[in-house]
Structures are given as C-alpha cells and as structure tokens.
Amino acid sequence: MDVYWNHNAAYHDKIVDAATRRPGRVLDVGCGEGLLVQRLARVARHVAGVDPDATVIARARERTAMLDNVTLHVDEFLNMPAEPASYDLVTFVATLHHMGLTHALRRARQLLAPGGELFIVGVSARKTPADWIVSGLQVPVVRVLSRWHREVRDIGVVIADPSEGLREIRATAKRELSGVRIRRGLYYRYILRWRNSEATNDPDTVDP
C-alpha cells in the first residue's frame, strides 16, 4: 500500500524514534489504516493498533499482512481488553480529541508499564488570542511544506473537530500526569509526552 505524507504522518519519525529507544510493546490508539503501525513494527517487539472503524482496520490488516508482530483490534480504546502496564509506548496521533480527555489519559496511564512513555500528537480548538496568532504565523510555513511533501489530506478516515483548547488540555494533562510536557508543534498540532515513573499502575484509577 502507498506511503503518504500529511500533517499527522509528519510526526511519525519522532514517534518511531521514541519506540527505538525502548524497544518493546507499543499501542497506537486510533490507528486508522495502519501507516504508523507499519512503521513502528520495524523497531518494536510488538505493535497493537486499535480503532473503532472496521473499514479502516481492514485496510490496516492489508497493509500489515506480512508483519508477524502486529495485532489490530476493532474496538473503542476505553473499552478494549488489556492488562494494566501492558505497553512500553502508547501513542495518539490526532485521535485524542475523539474521546473524553480525562478518561483517555487515565486509561493510557493505566496501560503504561513502569518507565513507559505516552506520546500524543494532538489537535486543539483555537480559543485564545495566542492560539489564533500562532496558527496564523504558521500558515506560510505549513503551506510551503505541504506543497513540498505533496500532502495527501484525505486518507479515508473519520475526522472530527476538537472541542478543547490547548489551555484546557494542558490543565487536564497536568492534573492527571505529573511531570507531563506539552508544547505547540507545526501543522496546528501540539505534542504531549509523559514518562511513567511509577513502580506500578493502579487499575482503579480509571473511571468506568
């Protein structure tokens, strides 16, 4: 299947680098048609992808058919069966805003093994003057890079507009994830990274 570039795929190399530094078990939340799963499988011991859309999971299975270290699930992330502390890396790429922010962060925290990393490339609503100013300043650079890389905007996955602004996301993340780092990125994205320094994960911290 074709390899493409868009504002989400632009961050794949950074995520693969994170997986390379700690080879192990990876979960890609909202994996779509599986390009990131395919790339992660080259460096990880095992990669799981989860997406509620059966159509895109079928495409992901086609893309990864020759890989024996990939498992794909048609399920909602908050409901998928998984043991606590199962993964060394949990990733979201433009998918966190499709689900409840607090519950999703708690579930991700629960699933991370000690020393594991949460790596989120997210999108946020523009709600403050700073949001609009930063977005406006990015427009010329983003347009040039999108044209240079021949951006493929429509890859046939479900999209949704974010409801939370970056200020809300940062406040929630800091409450749920001690020591979390969040910064603005290119392509109207933000990057959230958090390392699980706890010795154990408590499954009771995730609300039903």
KEVEX-634813 format. One record per residue (C-alpha): x, y, z; residue in one letter. Coordinates in steps of 0.05 Angstrom, whole numbers, plus 32768, in hexadecimal, padded with zeros to 4 digits. Layout:
XYZA...
//
This chain:
800080008000M801580477FF3D803E80718024V802480B8802AY803480F9804DW800581268073N8004815080B2H7FFF811180DDN803180E680B8A8062811F80BFA806B810A8108Y807480C080FCH80C080C280FCD80C180E18142K809380AB815CI80BC8074813CV80FA8092815CD80D7808D81A0A80C780448193A810E8037817DT812B805081BER8102801E81E6R80F07FE381B9P80B57FBE81D5G80697FBE81D0R80467FF981AFV7FFD800C81AAL7FE6803D8175D7FA280598188V7F76806B814DG7FA68048811DC7F7C805480DFG7F95803180A1E7FD6801E80C3G8010804680A7L802C805780EBL8022800F8103V80497FF780C7Q8082802680D6R808380168120L80857FCB8111A80CB7FD480F4R80E87FE68139V80B77FCC816DA80B07F868188R80657F89817FH80347FBE8167V7FEA7FBF8175A7FBB7FEE8151G7F747FFE8167V7F3E80238141D7EF280208145P7EEB802380F9D7EEA7FDD80DCA7EF57FF88095T7F37801980A4V7F4E7FDE80CFI7F437FB28091A7F717FE0806BR7FA47FDE80A4A7FA27F9280A2R7FB17F948058E7FEA7FC48063R80097F9A809BT7FF87F548081A80417F40807AM80547F5680C1L80507F2280F8D80597F528132N80187F7A8126V7FD47F728145T7F987F9C8131L7F577FA68158H7F147FC18143V7F017FE28184D7EFB802281ACE7F3B803281D1F7F17803C8213L7EF67FF7820DN7F2C7FCC81EDM7F437F928218P7F8B7F9B8230A7FB27F8C826FE7FCC7FC78298P80157FD8828AA80127FB48247S80377FE6821AY807980098218D805F804081E9L8018805881DEV800C808881A4T7FD380B4818DF7FDA80DA814BV7FA0810B8141A7F7180DB8165T7F6E80F181AEL7F388124819FH7F0A80ED8186H7F0080D581CEM7EF880F08214G7F3A81128226L7F3E80FF8270T7F2880B78267H7F5780AD822CA7F9380C88252L7F83809D828FR7F7B805F8263R7FBD806D8240A7FDF80768284R7FC38034829CQ7FDD800F825FL802480298262L80597FFD8281A8089801D82B3P80B98048828BG808A8048824FG807980868227E803980A78211L804380CD81CFF800980F681B6I800681208177V7FC581458181G7F99817A8163V7F7781B0818DS7F4281E58182A7F57822D8178R7F3A825181B4K7F6C828681C9T7F8F82BF81A5P7FD0829881ABA7FB0825C8188D7F9B8287814DW7FDD82AD8149I8008826E8149V7FDB824C8116S7FDE828A80E9G802A828D80EDL802F824480D9Q8005824B809AV803D825E8069P806D82298082V803781F38083V80218203803DR806881FF8022V807681BD8045L8034819F8031S804181AF7FE8R808981967FEDW80748153800BH8037814D7FDDR800781488017E7FD081148013V7F988132803DR7F6180FE8035D7F7680B78047I7F30809E8053G7F2C80A0809FV7EF980C180CDV7F0C810880E1I7EEE81358117A7EF9817C812FD7F1881838174P7EEF81A381ABS7F2581B181E0E7F5781E981D9G7FA181DF81E9L7F998203822CR7F6381D08241E7F8C81958228I7FCA81AD824CR7FA481B6828EA7F848171828AT7FC5814F8276A7FEB816F82AFK7FB6815882E0R7FB7811082C6E8000810782B4L8034812382E4S806F814082BEG804E8140827AV806D816A8243R8041818D820FI805881BC81D8R803B81D88198R805381B88158G804E81C5810EL801181B480E3Y7FE281CF8118Y7FF381968148R800C8191818FY803B815C81ABI802F813D81EFL8063810E820DR806280EC8250W808E80B78270R806F808782A2N809E808982DES80708062830CE8083801C8323A803D80038316T7FFD801982F4N7FBC8016831AD7F817FFF82EEP7F51801E831FD7F6780648309T7F40805D82C8V7EF7807082CED7EC5803F82B1P
//
